[in-house]
């Protein structure tokens, strides 16, 4: 396996970071606006922490896998990220 250059690593890091920041801002603003409007009340400080934990869970378990999937589909300048799975040798079962 070829080790990516520093410039390529920066491109990959930028790809992941800006998407996470934009999506996290969108989800935070949407949920932060929607919850008080839906429940017609203000969010207490304790509820705000719970709300932030929920937002980060959605980001981690729902959005991050999608972002990583798009990472493997993107064509960067001069390289592409490939996913290769190491498979064990198939068990040799002889049927007689």
C-alpha positions in Angstrom: 0.0 0.0 0.0 1.4 3.4 -1.0 1.5 6.0 1.7 -0.2 9.3 0.7 1.9 12.4 0.5 1.4 15.2 2.9 -0.4 17.3 0.3 -2.8 14.4 -0.4 -3.4 14.0 3.3 -4.3 17.7 3.6 -6.7 17.3 0.7 -8.4 14.4 2.4 -8.5 16.2 5.7 -10.0 19.3 4.1 -12.6 17.1 2.4 -13.7 15.6 5.7 -13.5 18.7 7.9 -15.4 21.2 5.8 -18.3 18.7 5.2 -18.5 18.0 8.9 -18.5 21.6 9.9 -21.2 22.6 7.4 -23.4 19.7 8.1 -23.0 20.1 11.9 -23.9 23.8 11.7 -26.9 22.9 9.6 -28.1 20.2 11.9 -27.5 22.3 15.0 -29.3 25.3 13.7 -32.2 23.2 12.3 -32.7 21.2 15.5 -32.0 24.2 17.7 -34.7 26.2 15.9 -37.2 23.3 15.4 -37.4 22.0 19.0 -38.5 25.3 20.6 -40.9 25.9 17.8 -42.4 22.4 17.8 -42.8 22.3 21.6 -43.6 26.0 21.8 -41.3 26.6 24.7 -37.7 27.7 25.4 -35.0 25.0 25.9 -33.6 24.9 29.4 -29.9 24.6 30.0 -30.1 20.9 31.0 -32.2 20.1 27.9 -29.8 22.0 25.7 -27.0 19.6 26.7 -29.2 16.6 26.0 -30.1 18.2 22.6 -26.4 18.7 21.8 -25.6 15.1 22.6 -28.5 14.0 20.3 -27.1 16.2 17.5 -23.6 14.7 17.9 -25.1 11.2 17.8 -26.9 12.0 14.6 -23.7 13.4 13.2 -21.6 10.5 14.2 -23.9 7.6 13.4 -26.0 9.0 10.6 -24.0 11.7 8.7 -20.4 10.6 9.1 -20.9 7.2 7.3 -22.5 9.1 4.4 -19.5 11.5 4.2 -17.0 8.6 4.3 -19.0 6.9 1.5 -18.7 10.0 -0.7 -14.9 10.1 0.1 -14.5 6.8 -1.9 -16.5 8.2 -4.8 -14.6 11.5 -5.2 -11.9 11.9 -7.8 -9.2 14.1 -6.3 -6.5 15.8 -8.5 -4.0 13.0 -9.2 -5.4 10.4 -6.9 -8.5 8.5 -5.7 -9.2 6.8 -2.4 -9.8 3.1 -2.7 -11.2 0.7 -0.1 -9.7 -2.7 -0.1 -10.9 -5.4 2.2 -8.5 -8.1 3.4 -10.2 -11.4 3.0 -9.2 -14.7 4.5 -8.5 -17.5 2.2 -11.6 -19.5 1.6 -11.8 -22.6 3.7 -11.1 -25.6 1.5 -13.9 -28.0 2.2 -13.7 -31.1 0.0 -16.9 -32.7 -0.8 -16.6 -36.4 -1.7 
